[in-house]
Amino acid sequence: MFVIIAIVLGIISLIGGVIALFHKKLVVAILAAGLVSLTASIIFLLLAAPDVAMTEAAIGSGLTTVIFLYVLNKIREKNG
């Protein structure tokens, strides 16, 4: 069961990475990068590393995504 969950999470992470690299809309790319980080935190949790999982979820998924969206909004306000 663990192997199946790990494979599914890996596939989701790969799909999110490809979307983050090749999507034309920046908001979608930022959210896809956040998805990659979120799946990485779940994988860390499954591998019995809860401290790394919590750090990845808080910094990687949460804070980084919010900062990217904030900066994108500020750039659009300045140019628009």
C-alpha positions in Angstrom: 0.0 0.0 0.0 2.8 2.4 0.9 4.5 1.8 -2.5 1.3 2.6 -4.4 0.8 5.9 -2.4 4.4 6.9 -3.0 4.1 6.2 -6.8 0.9 8.2 -7.0 2.4 11.1 -5.1 5.5 10.9 -7.3 3.4 11.1 -10.5 1.4 14.0 -9.1 4.7 15.8 -8.3 6.0 15.2 -11.8 2.9 16.4 -13.4 2.9 19.5 -11.2 6.5 20.1 -12.1 5.8 19.9 -15.9 2.9 22.2 -15.5 5.0 24.7 -13.5 7.7 24.7 -16.2 5.5 24.9 -19.3 2.3 26.7 -18.5 1.9 30.2 -20.0 -0.1 31.6 -17.1 2.1 32.5 -14.2 -0.6 32.0 -11.6 -1.1 28.4 -12.7 2.6 27.8 -12.7 3.0 29.2 -9.2 0.2 27.0 -7.9 1.7 24.0 -9.7 5.0 24.7 -7.9 3.1 24.8 -4.6 1.5 21.5 -5.5 5.0 20.0 -6.0 6.1 21.2 -2.6 2.9 20.0 -1.0 3.4 16.5 -2.4 7.0 16.5 -1.3 5.9 17.3 2.3 3.4 14.4 2.2 6.2 12.1 1.0 8.5 13.3 3.8 5.7 12.5 6.2 5.3 9.0 4.8 9.0 8.5 5.2 8.8 9.2 8.9 10.4 12.7 8.8 7.7 14.8 10.3 10.0 17.8 11.1 11.1 18.0 7.5 7.5 17.6 6.3 6.2 20.4 8.5 9.0 22.7 7.4 8.4 21.9 3.7 4.7 22.4 4.1 5.1 25.7 6.0 7.9 27.2 3.9 7.7 25.5 0.6 4.0 25.2 0.0 2.7 28.0 2.1 5.0 30.9 2.4 6.8 30.6 -0.9 3.5 30.3 -2.9 2.0 33.3 -1.0 5.2 35.4 -1.6 5.2 34.5 -5.4 1.5 35.5 -5.7 2.1 38.7 -3.8 5.0 39.7 -6.0 3.1 38.8 -9.2 0.2 41.0 -8.0 2.6 43.9 -7.3 4.2 43.6 -10.7 0.8 43.6 -12.4 -0.3 46.6 -10.4 2.9 48.6 -11.3 2.7 47.7 -15.0 -1.1 48.0 -15.4 
